[in-house]
Amino acid sequence: MTNPDNFVAHRQFLLAFGKHFDALAAAYRVTKNERYAEAAAKHLHAWFVDPDTRMNPNLEYSQAIKGISTGRSIGVIDTVHLAEVALGVEALRGATAFFKSEDARSRVGFATI
């Protein structure tokens, strides 16, 4: 159950990113078509690498309850779908469009979550 007064747009965008990124990574893995890897790498770059657009996650406020708690430790469940993104990154390794430098920088992005 979700509190209708909660701001959830950021979560919806993150879920959409995961869904699109995973589909592109899977398409690359199945077809080896570089255009899928290129599109996936652009998404990954925007969300985890580019300082102007990357997310700035902070689980301190995850699972917050307005007026009661600024956040709870179980908020880590809000990031469970990012495990699929990590698997998508693994599928992209070896693609020409997925540079080793991007791989390394995206790992730093994951480490900040």
Secondary structure, 3 states (H helix, E strand, C coil): CCCCCCCCHHHHHHHHHHHHHHHHHHHHHHHCCHHHHHHHHHHHHHHHHCCCCCCCCCHHHCCCECCCECCCHHHHHHHCCHHHHHHHHHHHCCCCCCCHHHHHHHHHHHHCC
